[in-house]
Amino acid sequence: MRPTFDMDALRTMVAGTELGSFARAASQLGRSQSAVSMQLKKLEQQAGRSLFRRSGRGLVATEAGDALLAYARRIIALNDEAAASLGATAAAASVRMGLPQDFFEDVMPDAIMRFARRRPGVHVEVRAGRNYALEEEVRAGRLDIALAFFQPGSDTHGTRLASLPMLWLGWGRLAKSPADDPIALVLFDHPCLFRQTALQALEGKGRRWRLSLTTPSLPGVWAALRSGHGISVRTAHRVPAGIRELGPAFGLPKLPPIELRMLTASELSPAAADLRDVLGDVVRRRVIARNSRRRRA
């Protein structure tokens, strides 16, 4: 007979992996460390395989453990969704979405509002992230859905939603520097596709540059531009008032477009599939349609 995996043990496995510590998982779940150890041992007995190996003071998943972890997340999500739909007193179903900071003021709240009307009571976990991190989170099963930027034609999974122009942006009153002065740049810290593209474009034209400010925060970029601290590269989506395109006026090199793609886990729960559809529709209305109007203007 095939084993029936213990649901509580699966929850412990997922919690310990996501928290990076089974000691922290024990505290969060209100269990003793010995109880957690017994649950993991029970899973290994049911699986007939070693699921974890010791690394330093902690445990890391084996290949079999990684495989079971992916199934555990799906089993838990479907269990909780079923319980919520039947009104059972269990944790609500949960879906996990990742977005670049560019879409936190319009796409994210609109998508959540529409999703809540379709799936009332479902918990939505939203994470801000960089492209490389979001892609890895989806691949590892820690996110169900993500929007991320990619270079056109890059070899990666995901569905292409739009091709957006990249622009040189700065404070509208920023004075043009002498041609021999290095261009002051306000950019995300490494790694970042916008940063990489800006530096490659300038070096390709032999233009000198210097990093004036680096930050992992998009609001930080906008604040630095408003203070006249330099020039940055982003798309035209949700550019704050007072910041405008400076490329042609400053003689800066033309930039290539960047692709916006939707990444999804290999298998989605029904609730996550609904969120995927809602998010795609919101992106088409708020990003793609707006970009088309800008091109016609």
Backbone as JSON, one array per atom type, in Angstrom:
{
  "sequence": "MRPTFDMDALRTMVAGTELGSFARAASQLGRSQSAVSMQLKKLEQQAGRSLFRRSGRGLVATEAGDALLAYARRIIALNDEAAASLGATAAAASVRMGLPQDFFEDVMPDAIMRFARRRPGVHVEVRAGRNYALEEEVRAGRLDIALAFFQPGSDTHGTRLASLPMLWLGWGRLAKSPADDPIALVLFDHPCLFRQTALQALEGKGRRWRLSLTTPSLPGVWAALRSGHGISVRTAHRVPAGIRELGPAFGLPKLPPIELRMLTASELSPAAADLRDVLGDVVRRRVIARNSRRRRA",
  "N": [[0.83, -1.19, 0.0], [0.39, 2.25, -0.72], [1.94, 4.98, 1.05], [0.25, 7.27, 3.29], [0.84, 10.51, 3.6], [1.53, 12.43, 6.48], [-0.3, 15.28, 7.26], [0.27, 17.37, 9.1], [2.96, 16.91, 9.52], [3.93, 17.45, 6.98], [3.37, 20.19, 6.86], [5.15, 21.09, 8.8], [7.57, 20.44, 7.59], [7.54, 22.16, 5.34], [7.4, 24.67, 6.63], [9.82, 24.69, 8.14], [11.7, 24.62, 6.08], [11.17, 27.01, 4.65], [11.59, 28.93, 6.62], [14.2, 28.51, 7.1], [15.17, 27.14, 9.25], [14.56, 24.53, 11.45], [14.28, 24.77, 14.12], [13.26, 27.36, 14.45], [10.89, 26.89, 13.1], [9.65, 25.11, 14.84], [9.15, 26.81, 17.0], [7.41, 28.67, 15.81], [5.26, 27.02, 15.12], [4.44, 26.16, 17.53], [5.47, 23.86, 18.77], [7.6, 21.4, 20.31], [11.16, 20.98, 19.79], [11.87, 18.33, 19.73], [9.48, 17.12, 19.03], [9.17, 18.08, 16.45], [11.39, 16.87, 15.24], [10.57, 14.21, 15.4], [8.4, 14.26, 13.69], [9.65, 14.75, 11.21], [11.18, 12.46, 11.03], [9.12, 10.61, 10.82], [8.06, 11.28, 8.32], [10.21, 10.52, 6.7], [10.19, 7.79, 7.14], [7.73, 7.15, 6.01], [8.21, 7.91, 3.38], [10.29, 6.27, 2.75], [12.81, 7.04, 2.19], [15.79, 9.04, 2.66], [15.24, 12.3, 3.6], [16.45, 14.59, 4.46], [19.67, 16.01, 5.12], [22.41, 16.57, 7.33], [23.85, 19.78, 7.64], [26.32, 21.64, 8.77], [25.02, 23.2, 11.55], [22.43, 22.83, 10.91], [19.72, 21.44, 8.87], [19.5, 20.3, 5.53], [17.62, 19.81, 2.55], [17.55, 16.69, 0.85], [17.82, 15.33, -2.51], [15.5, 13.79, -2.8], [14.07, 14.94, -0.74], [13.68, 17.57, -1.69], [11.98, 17.01, -3.83], [9.71, 15.96, -2.49], [9.06, 18.22, -1.02], [8.1, 20.05, -2.92], [5.73, 18.77, -3.67], [4.5, 18.8, -1.17], [3.88, 21.5, -0.7], [1.91, 21.9, -2.63], [-0.01, 20.0, -1.84], [-0.74, 20.97, 0.7], [-1.76, 23.51, 0.0], [-4.01, 22.81, -1.59], [-5.47, 21.31, 0.28], [-6.03, 23.28, 2.24], [-7.46, 25.08, 0.72], [-9.71, 23.56, 0.03], [-10.78, 23.17, 2.59], [-11.4, 25.81, 3.28], [-13.34, 26.44, 1.34], [-15.42, 24.84, 2.14], [-16.11, 25.94, 4.47], [-14.8, 25.08, 6.7], [-13.07, 25.07, 9.85], [-10.26, 25.91, 9.34], [-6.98, 26.88, 8.27], [-7.03, 29.53, 5.9], [-7.07, 29.21, 2.32], [-4.11, 29.87, 0.43], [-2.27, 32.01, -1.71], [0.64, 32.92, -3.58], [2.41, 35.68, -4.69], [4.76, 37.44, -6.7], [6.3, 40.56, -7.45], [7.95, 43.13, -9.39], [9.0, 46.29, -7.98], [7.98, 48.34, -9.51], [5.3, 47.92, -10.05], [3.75, 48.16, -7.81], [2.02, 50.21, -7.08], [-0.21, 50.32, -8.72], [-0.83, 47.97, -10.41], [-0.64, 45.82, -8.55], [-2.53, 46.49, -6.31], [-4.93, 46.63, -7.8], [-5.11, 44.07, -8.95], [-5.3, 42.46, -6.64], [-7.7, 43.39, -5.53], [-9.58, 42.62, -7.53], [-9.16, 39.87, -7.54], [-9.97, 39.22, -4.95], [-12.71, 39.57, -5.11], [-13.36, 37.44, -6.72], [-12.33, 35.26, -5.34], [-13.14, 35.23, -2.41], [-11.83, 35.46, 0.89], [-9.48, 34.08, 0.46], [-6.09, 33.99, 1.25], [-3.61, 36.25, 0.23], [-0.26, 36.39, -0.45], [2.16, 38.75, -0.98], [5.16, 39.6, -2.53], [7.85, 41.85, -2.96], [10.39, 41.99, -5.41], [13.56, 41.38, -7.06], [14.4, 40.66, -10.49], [16.03, 38.3, -10.9], [15.75, 37.09, -8.42], [12.97, 36.69, -8.19], [12.48, 34.89, -10.27], [13.91, 32.65, -9.37], [12.52, 32.13, -7.01], [10.02, 31.32, -7.97], [10.78, 29.06, -9.43], [11.7, 27.44, -7.38], [9.4, 26.9, -6.06], [8.46, 28.6, -4.11], [7.0, 30.77, -4.76], [3.89, 31.24, -6.42], [3.2, 32.71, -8.67], [4.7, 35.25, -10.7], [5.67, 38.5, -11.84], [8.17, 39.64, -14.01], [11.08, 41.31, -15.31], [12.87, 40.82, -18.38], [15.62, 40.38, -20.65], [15.04, 40.85, -24.13], [14.26, 37.92, -25.93], [15.72, 36.28, -24.25], [16.77, 33.17, -22.84], [14.58, 31.68, -21.08], [11.97, 30.49, -18.88], [8.43, 31.23, -18.9], [5.75, 33.52, -19.76], [5.55, 35.82, -22.31], [4.44, 39.07, -21.89], [4.59, 41.78, -22.62], [6.52, 44.16, -24.5], [8.52, 46.66, -23.48], [9.64, 50.03, -23.77], [12.87, 51.11, -22.7], [13.97, 53.93, -20.88], [15.98, 56.9, -20.54], [15.86, 58.67, -17.63], [15.16, 61.57, -15.64], [15.23, 64.39, -13.32], [13.08, 67.02, -14.27], [14.15, 69.6, -14.35], [16.83, 69.25, -14.45], [20.1, 70.22, -15.16], [22.01, 70.15, -18.17], [25.08, 68.54, -18.3], [28.54, 69.45, -19.01], [29.98, 68.05, -22.01], [32.3, 66.58, -21.56], [32.17, 65.8, -18.94], [31.65, 63.09, -16.65], [28.68, 61.1, -16.74], [26.3, 61.28, -14.25], [24.9, 58.66, -12.5], [21.96, 57.15, -11.23], [21.11, 54.23, -9.9], [19.79, 50.84, -9.53], [21.36, 48.55, -7.24], [23.83, 46.02, -8.03], [22.79, 42.65, -8.91], [21.19, 43.93, -11.87], [19.0, 44.37, -14.55], [18.34, 46.81, -15.77], [20.38, 48.48, -14.89], [22.61, 47.1, -15.98], [22.06, 47.36, -18.73], [22.12, 50.17, -19.08], [24.83, 50.79, -18.47], [26.2, 49.29, -20.42], [25.25, 50.52, -22.76], [26.26, 53.14, -22.53], [29.04, 52.67, -22.42], [29.37, 51.49, -24.9], [29.13, 53.65, -26.56], [31.26, 55.12, -25.84], [30.92, 56.92, -23.75], [31.6, 58.61, -20.76], [30.95, 57.71, -17.33], [29.64, 57.79, -13.97], [28.81, 56.29, -10.85], [26.39, 57.74, -9.07], [24.5, 57.24, -7.1], [23.43, 54.26, -5.58], [20.9, 51.82, -4.97], [18.56, 49.44, -3.56], [15.97, 50.17, -3.74], [13.11, 51.28, -5.4], [11.46, 53.6, -4.84], [13.54, 55.0, -3.62], [15.22, 55.5, -5.8], [13.57, 57.24, -7.32], [13.36, 59.39, -5.5], [16.02, 60.26, -5.39], [16.37, 61.12, -8.03], [14.53, 63.24, -8.09], [15.84, 65.02, -6.48], [17.79, 65.91, -8.12], [20.03, 64.33, -8.38], [21.09, 62.78, -10.36], [20.85, 60.66, -13.3], [18.64, 58.08, -14.39], [17.61, 54.74, -15.45], [14.62, 53.39, -16.49], [11.39, 51.9, -17.24], [8.58, 53.59, -18.82], [6.51, 53.29, -17.11], [4.39, 54.43, -14.63], [5.92, 56.73, -13.94], [6.99, 59.19, -11.71], [5.55, 62.49, -11.14], [7.21, 65.33, -12.46], [9.51, 64.07, -13.22], [11.16, 63.25, -16.18], [11.72, 62.08, -19.6], [15.08, 62.13, -20.61], [16.86, 61.41, -22.53], [17.08, 62.12, -25.49], [17.5, 64.97, -25.28], [19.86, 65.11, -23.8], [21.66, 63.84, -25.34], [22.03, 61.08, -25.09], [22.68, 57.55, -25.56], [20.5, 55.45, -27.55], [18.26, 53.14, -26.08], [17.62, 49.6, -25.79], [14.48, 47.7, -25.94], [12.72, 46.19, -23.15], [11.55, 43.09, -21.89], [8.46, 42.19, -20.39], [7.48, 39.55, -18.44], [5.35, 36.83, -17.41], [5.77, 34.59, -14.85], [5.13, 31.28, -13.8], [4.46, 28.72, -11.4], [5.11, 25.18, -11.82], [2.83, 23.64, -11.42], [-0.38, 24.79, -10.6], [-2.62, 25.66, -7.97], [-6.24, 25.74, -8.02], [-7.03, 28.3, -7.05], [-4.64, 29.79, -7.32], [-4.4, 29.68, -10.09], [-6.57, 31.24, -10.82], [-5.7, 33.71, -9.82], [-3.49, 34.11, -11.48], [-4.82, 34.52, -13.95], [-6.3, 36.83, -13.39], [-4.25, 38.65, -12.8], [-2.89, 38.74, -15.27], [-4.88, 39.96, -16.84], [-5.1, 42.48, -15.61], [-2.54, 43.5, -16.07], [-2.61, 43.72, -18.85], [-4.49, 45.78, -19.12], [-3.5, 47.92, -17.56], [-0.77, 48.24, -18.07], [0.08, 47.34, -20.69], [-1.9, 48.49, -22.41], [-1.63, 51.18, -21.66], [0.98, 51.68, -22.45], [0.73, 51.39, -25.2], [-0.92, 53.58, -25.8], [0.84, 55.62, -25.16], [2.78, 55.33, -27.14], [1.33, 56.06, -29.39], [0.86, 58.69, -28.88]],
  "CA": [[0.0, 0.0, 0.0], [1.12, 3.51, -0.74], [1.8, 5.69, 2.33], [-0.52, 8.52, 3.37], [1.72, 11.43, 4.31], [0.93, 13.17, 7.57], [-0.44, 16.68, 6.86], [0.99, 18.23, 10.04], [4.39, 16.74, 9.25], [4.22, 18.19, 5.74], [3.41, 21.61, 7.21], [6.41, 21.32, 9.5], [8.63, 20.37, 6.58], [7.5, 23.4, 4.56], [7.74, 25.8, 7.51], [11.24, 24.65, 8.45], [12.48, 24.96, 4.89], [11.0, 28.42, 4.31], [12.19, 29.74, 7.68], [15.63, 28.24, 7.14], [15.53, 26.56, 10.54], [13.48, 23.77, 12.06], [14.09, 25.31, 15.48], [12.32, 28.47, 14.3], [9.6, 26.31, 12.73], [9.06, 24.57, 16.07], [8.63, 27.94, 17.77], [6.27, 29.24, 15.09], [4.16, 26.07, 15.12], [4.07, 25.85, 18.91], [5.85, 22.49, 19.07], [8.97, 21.23, 20.79], [12.08, 20.54, 18.74], [11.83, 16.87, 19.66], [8.27, 16.77, 18.28], [9.48, 18.35, 15.04], [12.3, 15.8, 14.8], [9.78, 12.99, 15.24], [7.59, 14.42, 12.48], [10.53, 14.57, 10.05], [11.52, 11.03, 10.98], [7.93, 9.92, 10.34], [8.0, 11.49, 6.87], [11.24, 9.7, 6.07], [9.72, 6.42, 7.19], [6.67, 7.02, 5.04], [8.79, 8.04, 2.05], [11.27, 5.22, 2.52], [14.03, 7.7, 1.68], [16.32, 10.14, 3.47], [14.73, 13.57, 3.07], [17.32, 15.69, 4.9], [21.02, 15.69, 5.58], [22.92, 17.63, 8.2], [24.83, 20.72, 7.08], [26.63, 22.5, 9.89], [24.09, 22.98, 12.67], [21.07, 22.69, 10.41], [19.38, 20.38, 7.94], [19.16, 20.71, 4.17], [16.88, 18.76, 1.87], [18.19, 15.86, -0.17], [17.07, 15.38, -3.77], [14.16, 13.27, -2.5], [13.41, 15.94, 0.09], [13.23, 18.66, -2.56], [10.83, 16.53, -4.59], [8.55, 15.9, -1.6], [8.73, 19.58, -0.61], [7.26, 20.64, -3.96], [4.4, 18.17, -3.53], [3.93, 19.21, 0.12], [3.27, 22.82, -0.86], [0.67, 21.75, -3.4], [-0.97, 19.26, -1.01], [-1.22, 21.89, 1.74], [-2.58, 24.54, -0.62], [-5.29, 22.23, -1.98], [-6.18, 20.97, 1.51], [-6.54, 24.5, 2.88], [-8.48, 25.66, -0.16], [-10.91, 22.75, 0.2], [-11.33, 23.47, 3.91], [-11.98, 27.16, 3.25], [-14.54, 26.44, 0.51], [-16.48, 24.16, 2.89], [-16.34, 26.66, 5.72], [-14.17, 24.39, 7.82], [-12.24, 25.93, 10.68], [-8.86, 25.62, 9.01], [-6.31, 28.03, 7.67], [-7.54, 29.87, 4.58], [-6.19, 28.93, 1.2], [-3.12, 30.93, 0.27], [-1.55, 32.1, -2.98], [1.84, 33.74, -3.39], [2.68, 36.44, -5.91], [5.92, 38.31, -6.64], [6.26, 41.65, -8.43], [8.91, 44.24, -9.26], [8.44, 47.44, -7.28], [7.33, 49.22, -10.48], [3.88, 47.64, -10.19], [3.12, 48.09, -6.49], [1.04, 51.27, -6.86], [-1.42, 50.19, -9.53], [-1.13, 46.6, -10.8], [-0.84, 44.98, -7.37], [-3.81, 46.67, -5.62], [-6.04, 46.31, -8.7], [-5.19, 42.61, -9.07], [-5.77, 41.9, -5.37], [-9.12, 43.73, -5.39], [-10.35, 41.78, -8.44], [-9.04, 38.49, -7.09], [-10.76, 39.07, -3.72], [-14.11, 39.42, -5.5], [-13.51, 36.1, -7.29], [-11.97, 34.25, -4.33], [-13.16, 35.86, -1.08], [-11.3, 34.67, 1.98], [-8.19, 33.48, 0.16], [-4.96, 34.83, 1.66], [-2.64, 36.55, -0.82], [1.06, 36.83, 0.02], [2.81, 39.51, -2.05], [6.56, 39.92, -2.27], [8.59, 42.65, -3.92], [11.63, 41.28, -5.68], [14.34, 41.63, -8.26], [14.1, 39.66, -11.51], [16.71, 37.03, -10.67], [15.21, 36.49, -7.21], [11.61, 36.24, -8.45], [12.56, 33.69, -11.11], [14.35, 31.56, -8.53], [11.45, 31.82, -6.06], [9.01, 30.54, -8.69], [11.36, 27.77, -9.77], [11.83, 26.67, -6.15], [8.08, 26.63, -5.5], [8.14, 29.5, -3.01], [5.99, 31.67, -5.31], [3.04, 30.64, -7.45], [3.15, 33.58, -9.85], [5.52, 36.45, -10.58], [6.0, 39.32, -13.0], [9.6, 39.95, -13.98], [11.66, 41.85, -16.54], [13.91, 40.01, -19.0], [16.13, 40.84, -21.93], [14.3, 40.24, -25.23], [14.82, 36.7, -26.48], [16.54, 35.52, -23.3], [16.34, 31.78, -22.73], [14.0, 31.43, -19.77], [10.56, 30.13, -18.97], [7.55, 32.36, -18.67], [4.92, 33.99, -20.86], [5.81, 37.23, -22.65], [3.25, 39.91, -21.84], [4.78, 43.06, -23.29], [7.85, 44.7, -24.74], [8.43, 48.05, -23.02], [10.87, 50.79, -24.01], [13.64, 51.64, -21.57], [14.2, 55.36, -21.08], [16.82, 57.67, -19.63], [14.94, 59.52, -16.88], [15.76, 62.46, -14.65], [14.43, 65.54, -12.89], [12.8, 67.87, -15.42], [14.97, 70.82, -14.35], [18.24, 68.89, -14.37], [20.9, 70.92, -16.17], [22.89, 69.3, -18.95], [26.48, 68.7, -17.91], [29.47, 69.51, -20.14], [30.13, 66.75, -22.68], [33.45, 65.84, -21.02], [31.91, 65.34, -17.57], [30.99, 61.78, -16.56], [27.25, 61.14, -16.47], [25.97, 60.8, -12.9], [23.85, 57.65, -12.62], [21.22, 56.66, -10.06], [20.72, 52.9, -10.36], [19.72, 49.74, -8.58], [22.64, 47.9, -7.07], [24.02, 44.82, -8.85], [22.57, 42.64, -10.35], [19.97, 44.61, -12.32], [19.0, 44.48, -16.02], [18.34, 48.22, -16.15], [21.75, 48.94, -14.64], [23.48, 46.48, -16.98], [21.78, 47.95, -20.05], [22.6, 51.55, -19.08], [26.29, 50.83, -18.53], [26.63, 48.78, -21.73], [24.94, 51.52, -23.77], [27.21, 54.25, -22.4], [30.38, 52.22, -22.8], [29.36, 51.25, -26.34], [29.28, 54.95, -27.23], [32.43, 55.8, -25.3], [30.54, 57.99, -22.82], [32.06, 58.42, -19.38], [29.88, 57.7, -16.35], [29.99, 57.51, -12.58], [27.66, 55.94, -10.02], [26.09, 58.79, -8.1], [23.78, 56.63, -6.0], [22.86, 52.94, -5.84], [19.92, 51.46, -3.95], [17.63, 48.4, -3.97], [14.63, 50.71, -3.57], [12.63, 52.15, -6.48], [11.2, 54.94, -4.29], [14.83, 55.66, -3.4], [15.67, 56.01, -7.1], [12.77, 58.43, -7.66], [13.73, 60.49, -4.59], [17.32, 60.77, -5.8], [16.18, 61.88, -9.26], [13.86, 64.51, -7.78], [16.81, 65.93, -5.88], [18.79, 66.26, -9.12], [21.25, 63.59, -8.07], [21.62, 62.11, -11.54], [19.96, 60.11, -14.33], [18.43, 56.65, -14.22], [16.96, 54.03, -16.56], [13.47, 52.55, -16.17], [10.36, 52.03, -18.26], [7.74, 54.77, -18.62], [5.37, 52.95, -16.28], [4.23, 55.09, -13.34], [7.0, 57.67, -13.65], [6.42, 60.26, -10.88], [5.48, 63.85, -11.67], [8.45, 66.09, -12.39], [10.59, 63.28, -13.82], [10.86, 63.13, -17.6], [12.74, 61.45, -20.42], [16.17, 63.07, -20.87], [17.78, 60.84, -23.51], [17.37, 62.96, -26.67], [18.03, 66.29, -24.92], [21.2, 64.97, -23.24], [22.51, 63.12, -26.29], [22.35, 59.76, -24.56], [22.43, 56.51, -26.56], [19.2, 54.8, -27.55], [18.23, 51.91, -25.29], [16.74, 48.56, -26.32], [13.31, 47.44, -25.1], [12.82, 45.13, -22.15], [10.33, 42.29, -21.89], [7.77, 41.85, -19.15], [6.97, 38.19, -18.54], [4.7, 36.22, -16.26], [6.32, 33.29, -14.48], [4.21, 30.51, -12.98], [4.92, 27.42, -10.92], [4.8, 24.11, -12.76], [1.43, 23.29, -11.21], [-1.05, 25.8, -9.8], [-3.9, 25.34, -7.39], [-7.29, 26.52, -8.69], [-6.98, 29.7, -6.62], [-3.48, 30.42, -7.95], [-4.71, 29.83, -11.52], [-7.43, 32.42, -10.92], [-4.86, 34.9, -9.63], [-2.73, 34.26, -12.73], [-5.69, 35.09, -14.98], [-6.62, 38.2, -12.98], [-3.04, 39.47, -12.94], [-2.67, 38.96, -16.69], [-5.85, 40.93, -17.33], [-4.74, 43.8, -15.08], [-1.35, 43.95, -16.8], [-3.03, 44.15, -20.2], [-5.19, 47.06, -19.05], [-2.76, 49.01, -16.92], [0.6, 48.36, -18.56], [0.18, 47.21, -22.14], [-2.74, 49.51, -23.04], [-1.04, 52.5, -21.4], [2.18, 51.8, -23.28], [0.27, 51.59, -26.58], [-1.37, 54.97, -25.91], [2.02, 56.48, -25.13], [3.44, 55.25, -28.44], [0.53, 56.79, -30.37], [0.84, 60.13, -28.54]],
  "C": [[0.88, 1.25, 0.0], [0.91, 4.27, 0.57], [0.88, 6.9, 2.19], [0.29, 9.49, 4.22], [0.92, 12.24, 5.34], [0.91, 14.66, 7.23], [0.34, 17.62, 7.79], [2.49, 18.13, 9.82], [4.8, 17.48, 7.98], [4.28, 19.69, 6.02], [4.72, 21.95, 7.92], [7.58, 21.34, 8.53], [8.7, 21.67, 5.78], [7.92, 24.58, 5.41], [9.23, 25.83, 7.82], [12.1, 25.04, 7.28], [12.38, 26.45, 4.58], [11.6, 29.34, 5.37], [13.69, 29.54, 7.78], [16.1, 27.61, 8.42], [14.34, 25.8, 11.09], [13.28, 24.16, 13.51], [13.1, 26.47, 15.44], [10.93, 27.95, 13.93], [8.89, 25.76, 13.96], [8.43, 25.67, 16.9], [7.39, 28.51, 17.12], [5.04, 28.34, 15.17], [3.72, 25.67, 16.52], [4.37, 24.42, 19.29], [7.27, 22.47, 19.63], [9.86, 20.77, 19.64], [12.08, 19.01, 18.62], [10.61, 16.4, 18.88], [8.49, 16.99, 16.79], [10.38, 17.25, 14.48], [11.54, 14.51, 14.55], [8.92, 13.07, 13.98], [8.44, 14.19, 11.23], [10.92, 13.11, 9.91], [10.35, 10.22, 10.44], [7.79, 10.07, 8.83], [9.01, 10.61, 6.15], [10.84, 8.22, 6.07], [8.63, 6.17, 6.16], [7.2, 7.06, 3.61], [9.73, 6.88, 1.71], [12.58, 5.75, 1.98], [14.51, 8.71, 2.71], [15.89, 11.45, 2.83], [15.62, 14.76, 3.42], [18.7, 15.15, 5.25], [21.53, 16.87, 6.39], [23.97, 18.46, 7.48], [25.13, 21.75, 8.16], [25.71, 22.17, 11.06], [22.66, 22.74, 12.2], [20.9, 21.5, 9.5], [19.08, 20.98, 6.58], [18.51, 19.52, 3.49], [17.77, 17.99, 0.91], [17.39, 16.02, -1.46], [15.65, 14.87, -3.56], [13.37, 14.26, -1.66], [12.89, 17.11, -0.72], [11.99, 18.25, -3.35], [9.58, 16.5, -3.72], [8.11, 17.29, -1.18], [7.81, 20.25, -1.64], [5.84, 20.09, -3.88], [3.72, 18.64, -2.24], [3.24, 20.56, 0.0], [1.94, 22.72, -1.6], [-0.41, 21.04, -2.59], [-1.59, 20.18, 0.04], [-2.15, 22.94, 1.15], [-3.96, 24.0, -1.0], [-6.12, 21.85, -0.76], [-6.81, 22.21, 2.13], [-7.62, 25.16, 2.04], [-9.8, 24.9, -0.02], [-11.59, 23.05, 1.53], [-12.03, 24.82, 3.93], [-13.29, 27.16, 2.47], [-15.71, 25.77, 1.22], [-16.78, 24.83, 4.22], [-15.73, 25.99, 6.92], [-13.27, 25.35, 8.58], [-10.78, 25.54, 10.48], [-8.26, 26.87, 8.41], [-6.85, 28.27, 6.27], [-6.54, 29.46, 3.51], [-5.28, 30.13, 0.97], [-2.5, 30.86, -1.11], [-0.43, 33.12, -2.81], [2.26, 34.37, -4.71], [3.89, 37.34, -5.7], [5.87, 39.33, -7.76], [7.48, 42.55, -8.28], [8.22, 45.43, -8.59], [7.69, 48.39, -8.21], [5.81, 49.09, -10.48], [3.13, 47.61, -8.86], [2.04, 49.16, -6.28], [-0.23, 51.1, -7.66], [-1.77, 48.74, -9.86], [-1.46, 45.74, -9.58], [-2.18, 45.23, -6.68], [-5.02, 46.33, -6.5], [-6.22, 44.8, -8.8], [-5.74, 41.99, -7.79], [-7.27, 42.17, -5.18], [-9.99, 42.82, -6.28], [-10.32, 40.32, -8.0], [-9.91, 38.24, -5.85], [-12.25, 38.91, -4.05], [-14.36, 38.01, -6.05], [-13.29, 35.01, -6.25], [-11.97, 34.89, -2.94], [-12.62, 34.91, -0.02], [-9.97, 34.0, 1.71], [-7.08, 34.46, 0.51], [-4.0, 35.01, 0.5], [-1.36, 37.06, -0.18], [1.77, 37.49, -1.15], [4.23, 39.86, -1.63], [7.1, 40.83, -3.37], [9.92, 41.94, -4.17], [12.3, 41.74, -6.95], [14.14, 40.46, -9.22], [14.73, 38.3, -11.2], [16.13, 36.32, -9.46], [13.8, 35.94, -7.44], [11.62, 34.96, -9.28], [12.95, 32.48, -10.26], [13.26, 31.15, -7.54], [10.35, 30.99, -6.72], [9.54, 29.14, -8.98], [11.43, 26.85, -8.54], [10.49, 26.36, -5.5], [7.7, 27.52, -4.35], [7.19, 30.61, -3.45], [5.18, 30.91, -6.34], [3.15, 31.39, -8.77], [4.08, 34.76, -9.62], [5.55, 37.19, -11.92], [7.47, 39.67, -12.9], [10.03, 40.49, -15.33], [12.76, 40.92, -17.04], [14.4, 40.69, -20.27], [15.35, 40.16, -23.04], [15.02, 39.0, -25.76], [15.65, 35.88, -25.53], [15.92, 34.14, -23.09], [15.86, 31.51, -21.31], [12.54, 31.04, -19.93], [9.72, 31.37, -18.73], [6.82, 32.77, -19.94], [5.18, 35.47, -21.09], [4.5, 37.99, -22.66], [3.4, 41.19, -22.64], [6.25, 43.33, -23.52], [7.77, 46.2, -24.46], [9.73, 48.78, -23.32], [11.55, 51.17, -22.7], [14.03, 53.08, -21.89], [15.22, 55.89, -20.09], [15.92, 58.69, -18.94], [15.69, 60.38, -15.87], [14.82, 63.59, -14.29], [14.29, 66.51, -14.06], [13.67, 69.11, -15.5], [16.46, 70.52, -14.29], [19.01, 69.54, -15.51], [21.81, 69.94, -16.88], [24.34, 69.59, -18.59], [27.35, 68.86, -19.15], [29.75, 68.12, -20.7], [31.27, 65.92, -22.1], [33.22, 65.31, -19.61], [31.28, 63.94, -17.59], [29.53, 61.94, -16.19], [26.98, 60.53, -15.1], [24.76, 59.87, -13.0], [23.27, 57.29, -11.26], [20.61, 55.32, -10.48], [20.49, 51.94, -9.21], [21.12, 49.16, -8.4], [22.66, 46.59, -7.87], [23.43, 43.59, -8.16], [21.23, 43.29, -10.71], [20.05, 44.77, -13.83], [19.05, 45.93, -16.48], [19.75, 48.81, -15.98], [22.69, 48.4, -15.71], [23.3, 47.11, -18.35], [22.32, 49.37, -20.14], [24.11, 51.61, -19.25], [26.81, 50.34, -19.88], [26.39, 49.81, -22.82], [25.93, 52.68, -23.72], [28.62, 53.84, -22.84], [30.47, 51.95, -24.29], [29.55, 52.53, -27.15], [30.48, 55.73, -26.71], [32.11, 56.93, -24.36], [31.02, 57.65, -21.41], [30.88, 58.49, -18.42], [30.46, 57.48, -14.95], [28.7, 57.15, -11.84], [27.48, 57.01, -8.96], [25.39, 58.23, -6.87], [23.29, 55.26, -6.44], [21.98, 52.55, -4.66], [19.11, 50.27, -4.45], [16.18, 48.87, -3.99], [14.23, 51.59, -4.75], [12.2, 53.52, -5.96], [12.48, 55.72, -4.01], [15.4, 56.23, -4.69], [14.91, 57.28, -7.45], [13.15, 59.61, -6.78], [15.06, 61.1, -5.0], [17.21, 61.58, -7.1], [15.53, 63.22, -8.99], [14.82, 65.52, -7.15], [17.91, 66.34, -6.86], [20.09, 65.52, -8.98], [21.85, 62.88, -9.27], [20.52, 61.63, -12.46], [19.83, 58.61, -14.08], [17.8, 56.06, -15.47], [15.85, 53.17, -15.99], [12.55, 52.54, -17.38], [9.56, 53.3, -17.96], [6.6, 54.51, -17.66], [5.43, 53.66, -14.93], [5.42, 55.97, -12.97], [6.42, 58.83, -12.85], [6.44, 61.61, -11.58], [6.82, 64.56, -11.47], [9.65, 65.37, -12.97], [10.23, 63.02, -15.27], [11.99, 62.42, -18.33], [13.8, 62.49, -20.8], [17.09, 62.61, -22.0], [18.09, 61.75, -24.68], [18.01, 64.3, -26.32], [19.47, 66.22, -24.43], [22.14, 64.18, -24.16], [22.91, 61.73, -25.83], [21.99, 58.68, -25.58], [21.05, 55.89, -26.42], [19.31, 53.46, -26.82], [17.31, 50.87, -25.94], [15.5, 48.41, -25.45], [13.62, 46.36, -24.08], [11.49, 44.39, -22.11], [9.78, 42.12, -20.48], [7.15, 40.48, -19.33], [6.28, 37.77, -17.26], [5.3, 34.83, -16.05], [5.32, 32.57, -13.59], [4.86, 29.2, -12.55], [4.45, 26.33, -11.88], [3.36, 23.63, -12.64], [0.82, 24.3, -10.25], [-2.32, 25.23, -9.19], [-4.97, 26.12, -8.14], [-7.29, 28.0, -8.31], [-5.81, 30.43, -7.27], [-3.71, 30.62, -9.45], [-5.63, 31.03, -11.73], [-6.63, 33.7, -10.76], [-4.02, 35.16, -10.87], [-3.58, 34.95, -13.79], [-6.03, 36.55, -14.65], [-5.42, 39.11, -13.2], [-2.75, 39.75, -14.41], [-3.61, 40.0, -17.27], [-5.51, 42.34, -16.86], [-3.51, 44.35, -15.8], [-1.72, 44.43, -18.19], [-3.7, 45.51, -20.16], [-4.3, 48.2, -18.56], [-1.36, 49.22, -17.46], [0.64, 48.37, -20.08], [-0.64, 48.29, -22.83], [-2.16, 50.9, -22.86], [0.19, 52.72, -22.26], [1.8, 52.03, -24.74], [-0.2, 53.03, -26.77], [-0.19, 55.92, -25.94], [2.71, 56.49, -26.49], [2.68, 56.05, -29.5], [0.57, 58.29, -30.14], [1.97, 60.89, -29.22]]
}
